[in-house]
Amino acid sequence: MNMKKIHKNFLIPLIGLALLFAPAAAAVAQVSLSTEQLQSQVENVYEAANHSVANITTKALTMGMFNLPTTQKGAGSGFLYDDAGHVVTNYHVIQNAKTITVSLGEDQMYEAEVVGSDPLTDIAVLKIKGDSLPEPLPMGNSDRLNVGEFVVALGNPFSFERTLTFGVVSALGRMIKSPNGSFISEAIQTDTPINPGNSGGPLLNMEGKVIGVNSAIISPSGASAGIGFAISANSVKKVADSLIEEGHYPHPWLGIQPVNLSPGLVQLLEKANQEVPVESGLLVVQVLNGGPADDAGIRGGRRQLRIGNRRLLVGGDIIVGIDGQEVKNYKDLIGYLEKEVSIGDTVTLSYYREGDKRSTTVEVGERPTGNQ
């Protein structure tokens, strides 16, 4: 996106109209920034933050042609998180890396070690050692963000180090897919241009505080199309602090493998003599033995249904609610667990079994490593 300039000769009539028609509009107009003031703010953010933005390069061994090992290079961004030399980035930036190098300038190169990573939130924390590291970037409160607020992204798109792009917060509370196929809730949508190499870099407000970590884009070409996503700063703080202290981040977990109901699946289930009184929800395919849902009496599938070349266990419970909140799909369930629930909490699941609606309480456990 090219930033549209706000010309001074356009601001004056806008202020006049606001004063004429509404006191509230007048108040907004009176705090409007001139082009020079806005430009100065953006310059100040860049000057204060750019030295703490990291260029991260990785090397990984993969199997190439004729099963011969080959070196695969990767690149991304990150930023200094604290005075101890911790660097926050995306998990997918350092995934499978054998060596990781962090650059904070032309002659500031550091070998980094992984302190901890969390594929479900796409956050990783690295550690570098140096005598004169730049100041860490201050973290902001992403709960105070507003749609339309100006933001700046810093990173290394296409390996062009410490590049600034400018835009606005387009939406809040989005849910995006994580590298392991789960979902990240409370993501920030922005039209700030984000390209390959920006991943892991900071999204900052006009106070120079990190309000998100740039993580993903939606684009048919693979380059910026004006729809980018950042993991919210409050989520990042929670996960990063846990990774630094414990080496992992605990996620709430029910111990079920579900599939989303769809009109096509409902028809197949009914042909297989499973009564389905709802059009949306989660069909429980499998329940982990000894897991939270198993202890609460939730049932998984009991017979196989062939769907093309696949086989699906059917006959299990159909979850339609949690704590009174409707569950239409897996996103709804994961979003509620991650945002509202802690390990050890008790939740109430609403579900259908053989056409009858039931409910049960489940004590939420901790998701085992590598489990979705």
C-alpha positions in Angstrom: 0.0 0.0 0.0 1.3 3.5 -0.8 0.6 5.9 2.0 -1.9 8.6 0.9 -0.6 12.0 1.8 -2.8 14.3 3.9 -2.2 17.7 2.3 -2.4 20.8 4.6 -4.7 22.6 2.2 -7.2 19.7 2.5 -7.0 19.7 6.4 -8.3 23.3 6.7 -11.7 22.8 5.1 -12.1 19.5 7.0 -11.6 21.3 10.3 -14.1 24.0 9.3 -16.8 21.4 8.4 -16.2 19.6 11.6 -16.6 22.8 13.7 -19.8 23.6 11.8 -21.6 20.3 12.1 -20.7 18.6 15.4 -18.8 19.4 18.6 -17.5 15.8 18.7 -16.2 16.1 15.1 -14.6 19.4 16.0 -12.8 17.8 18.9 -11.4 15.2 16.5 -10.4 17.8 14.0 -8.6 19.9 16.5 -6.2 17.1 17.3 -5.6 16.3 13.7 -1.9 16.1 12.7 -0.5 18.0 9.8 1.5 16.0 7.3 4.8 17.3 8.8 3.7 16.3 12.3 2.8 12.8 11.2 6.0 12.4 9.3 8.0 13.6 12.3 6.3 11.0 14.5 7.0 8.2 12.0 10.6 9.3 11.8 11.0 9.4 15.6 9.6 5.8 15.8 12.1 4.6 13.3 15.0 6.4 14.8 14.2 5.0 18.3 13.5 1.5 17.2 15.5 0.5 14.1 18.7 -0.4 16.0 16.8 -3.0 18.0 15.3 -4.7 15.1 17.1 -8.0 14.2 17.8 -9.5 10.8 17.7 -13.3 11.4 19.3 -15.8 9.0 19.1 -19.5 9.4 20.6 -22.6 7.9 19.0 -26.1 7.9 20.0 -29.4 6.5 17.4 -31.0 4.1 17.4 -34.0 1.9 17.8 -33.0 -1.8 18.0 -34.8 -5.1 19.2 -38.4 -4.8 18.7 -38.2 -1.0 21.8 -36.1 -0.7 21.9 -33.6 2.2 21.7 -29.9 1.1 21.8 -26.7 3.0 18.6 -24.6 3.0 18.9 -20.9 4.0 16.1 -18.9 5.5 15.6 -15.3 6.7 13.3 -13.3 8.9 13.1 -10.5 11.5 12.9 -10.1 15.2 13.6 -7.6 17.9 15.3 -7.2 21.2 12.9 -8.0 24.0 14.8 -7.3 27.2 18.2 -6.3 28.6 19.3 -10.0 28.9 19.7 -10.3 25.1 16.5 -12.2 24.4 15.2 -11.8 20.9 11.5 -12.4 20.0 10.7 -13.8 16.5 8.2 -16.1 14.8 8.6 -19.9 15.3 8.3 -20.4 11.6 11.4 -18.2 11.0 13.7 -20.6 13.0 11.8 -23.9 12.5 14.2 -26.8 11.8 17.2 -24.4 11.8 20.6 -25.9 12.7 22.3 -22.5 13.0 20.8 -19.1 13.6 22.6 -15.8 13.2 21.2 -12.4 14.5 22.4 -9.2 12.9 21.7 -5.8 14.6 23.8 -3.8 12.2 26.5 -4.2 9.7 29.2 -5.2 12.2 26.9 -6.6 14.9 26.6 -10.3 14.2 25.7 -12.8 16.9 25.2 -16.6 17.0 21.9 -17.2 18.7 20.5 -20.1 20.7 16.9 -21.1 21.0 15.5 -20.5 24.5 12.1 -21.8 23.7 9.5 -21.9 20.9 5.7 -22.4 20.7 4.4 -23.5 17.3 0.7 -23.0 18.4 1.3 -19.2 18.7 4.1 -19.0 16.2 6.4 -17.4 18.8 10.1 -18.2 19.5 12.6 -16.6 21.8 16.3 -16.6 21.0 19.3 -15.5 23.1 22.3 -13.6 22.0 25.4 -12.4 24.0 27.1 -9.1 23.5 28.7 -6.2 25.5 26.9 -3.3 24.0 23.5 -4.4 22.8 20.9 -1.7 21.8 18.0 -0.9 24.1 15.1 -3.4 24.0 11.9 -2.3 22.4 9.1 -1.3 24.9 6.0 -3.5 24.8 2.6 -1.8 24.5 -0.9 -2.8 25.5 -2.6 -4.3 22.5 -6.0 -4.3 24.3 -6.0 -0.5 23.9 -5.7 -0.6 20.1 -8.4 0.9 17.9 -9.2 0.2 14.3 -7.8 3.0 12.2 -4.9 3.7 14.5 -1.6 4.4 12.7 1.1 1.7 12.9 4.6 1.1 11.6 6.1 -2.3 10.7 9.9 -2.7 10.9 11.7 -5.7 9.4 13.8 -7.1 6.6 11.6 -7.8 3.6 13.4 -9.6 0.9 16.6 -9.2 3.0 16.5 -5.3 2.8 17.5 -4.7 6.4 15.5 -2.4 8.8 12.8 -1.4 6.3 9.9 0.7 7.5 6.3 0.5 6.2 3.3 2.5 7.3 -0.4 1.8 7.6 -3.3 1.4 10.0 -4.9 -1.2 12.1 -7.6 -2.7 9.8 -9.3 -5.0 12.3 -8.9 -6.6 15.7 -9.6 -10.1 17.2 -8.9 -12.0 14.0 -8.0 -15.7 14.1 -5.2 -17.0 11.9 -3.7 -20.4 11.3 -0.5 -21.4 13.1 2.4 -23.4 11.5 1.1 -26.7 13.0 -2.4 -26.2 11.7 -4.0 -24.9 14.9 -5.2 -21.4 15.3 -3.9 -18.1 16.8 -6.6 -16.0 18.4 -6.7 -12.2 18.9 -4.5 -11.4 15.9 -4.2 -7.8 14.6 -5.1 -7.2 10.9 -3.2 -4.4 9.2 -2.8 -2.9 5.7 0.8 -2.1 6.5 2.9 -3.7 3.7 4.3 -7.0 5.0 6.4 -9.1 2.8 8.6 -12.3 3.0 11.3 -11.4 5.5 9.1 -9.3 7.7 8.0 -12.3 9.7 8.9 -11.9 13.4 9.5 -8.1 13.2 7.6 -5.6 15.4 4.4 -3.8 14.6 4.7 -0.5 16.5 2.3 2.3 17.5 3.1 6.0 17.1 4.6 5.9 20.7 7.2 3.5 19.4 5.8 0.6 21.5 5.5 -2.9 20.1 1.8 -3.8 19.8 2.2 -6.9 17.7 4.6 -9.3 16.0 4.2 -9.5 12.2 3.4 -13.1 11.3 1.4 -13.7 8.1 -0.1 -12.3 5.0 -3.0 -13.2 2.7 -1.8 -12.9 -0.9 -2.3 -14.8 -4.1 1.2 -13.7 -5.2 3.1 -14.3 -1.9 3.8 -10.6 -1.6 1.9 -7.8 0.2 -1.7 -7.4 -0.8 -2.8 -5.1 2.0 -3.9 -7.9 4.3 -1.3 -8.7 7.0 -1.6 -10.1 10.4 0.4 -9.6 13.6 0.2 -11.6 16.9 -1.0 -9.2 19.6 1.6 -7.8 22.0 -0.3 -9.1 25.0 -0.3 -12.6 23.7 3.4 -12.2 22.8 4.3 -11.1 26.3 2.5 -13.9 27.9 4.1 -16.6 25.7 7.6 -15.0 25.6 7.8 -14.6 29.4 6.9 -18.3 29.8 9.4 -19.4 27.2 12.1 -17.5 29.0 11.2 -18.8 32.4 10.1 -22.3 31.7 11.3 -23.1 28.1 7.7 -23.8 27.0 4.2 -22.3 27.1 1.3 -24.4 28.5 -1.8 -24.5 26.5 -5.3 -25.6 27.7 -6.4 -28.9 26.3 -9.4 -31.3 26.3 -7.9 -34.4 24.8 -10.1 -34.8 21.8 -9.6 -35.1 18.0 -12.6 -33.4 16.3 -13.8 -32.6 12.8 -16.0 -29.7 11.8 -19.5 -30.6 10.7 -20.4 -29.6 7.2 -23.6 -30.1 5.1 -21.9 -32.9 3.2 -20.6 -34.6 6.3 -24.0 -34.4 7.9 -25.6 -36.2 5.0 -23.0 -38.9 5.1 -23.5 -39.3 8.9 -27.2 -39.6 8.5 -26.8 -42.3 5.8 -24.6 -44.1 8.3 -27.4 -44.0 10.8 -26.0 -41.4 13.1 -28.6 -38.9 14.1 -27.4 -35.3 13.6 -29.8 -32.7 15.0 -27.6 -29.7 14.2 -26.0 -28.3 11.1 -22.7 -27.1 12.7 -20.6 -28.2 15.6 -17.7 -30.6 16.3 -17.9 -34.3 15.7 -15.6 -36.0 18.2 -13.6 -38.6 16.2 -11.3 -39.7 19.0 -10.9 -39.2 22.7 -7.4 -39.7 24.2 -7.4 -42.4 26.9 -7.0 -40.8 30.3 -7.4 -37.3 29.0 -9.7 -34.6 30.3 -12.6 -35.3 28.0 -12.2 -39.1 28.6 -12.4 -38.6 32.3 -15.6 -36.5 31.8 -17.3 -39.2 29.7 -17.1 -37.7 26.3 -17.2 -40.4 23.6 -15.3 -40.6 20.3 -16.2 -42.5 17.1 -17.0 -46.2 17.3 -17.3 -47.3 13.7 -15.6 -46.5 10.4 -17.2 -44.5 7.6 -15.5 -44.6 4.2 -15.3 -41.2 2.5 -13.5 -41.6 -0.8 -10.1 -42.9 0.0 -10.4 -41.8 3.7 -11.9 -43.6 6.6 -13.5 -41.6 9.4 -14.6 -42.8 12.8 -18.2 -41.8 13.4 -20.8 -42.3 16.1 -19.0 -40.0 18.5 -20.5 -37.0 20.5 -21.2 -33.7 18.7 -20.0 -30.7 20.7 -22.1 -27.6 20.2 -21.1 -25.3 23.1 -18.7 -24.5 25.9 -19.7 -22.5 29.0 -22.8 -21.3 27.2 -20.8 -20.1 24.2 -21.8 -21.6 20.8 -19.2 -23.9 19.2 -19.7 -24.0 15.4 -16.3 -25.2 14.5 -12.8 -26.0 15.8 -11.8 -22.3 15.7 -14.6 -21.4 18.1 -13.4 -24.1 20.6 -9.7 -23.2 20.4 -10.4 -19.5 20.5 -12.4 -19.8 23.7 -9.9 -22.1 25.4 -6.9 -19.9 24.6 -8.6 -16.7 25.5 -10.8 -17.5 28.4 -9.5 -20.7 30.1 -6.5 -21.7 32.2 -5.1 -25.1 32.9 -7.0 -26.6 35.9 -10.2 -24.6 35.2 -13.5 -26.5 34.8 -15.6 -25.9 31.7 -19.0 -27.1 30.7 -19.4 -28.8 27.4 -22.8 -29.1 25.6 -23.1 -31.9 23.2 -25.4 -34.3 21.4 -25.3 -38.1 21.8 -27.6 -40.2 19.7 -29.9 -37.2 19.2 -30.1 -36.3 22.9 -28.6 -33.0 24.1 -26.4 -33.4 27.2 -23.8 -31.5 29.2 -20.8 -32.4 31.3 -18.0 -30.6 33.1 -14.4 -31.1 32.1 -11.3 -30.2 34.1 -9.0 -28.6 31.5 -5.5 -30.2 31.2 -2.3 -29.1 29.6 -1.7 -29.9 26.0 1.1 -32.4 25.5 4.1 -31.3 23.4 3.4 -32.0 19.7 -0.3 -32.4 20.2 -2.9 -30.2 18.4 
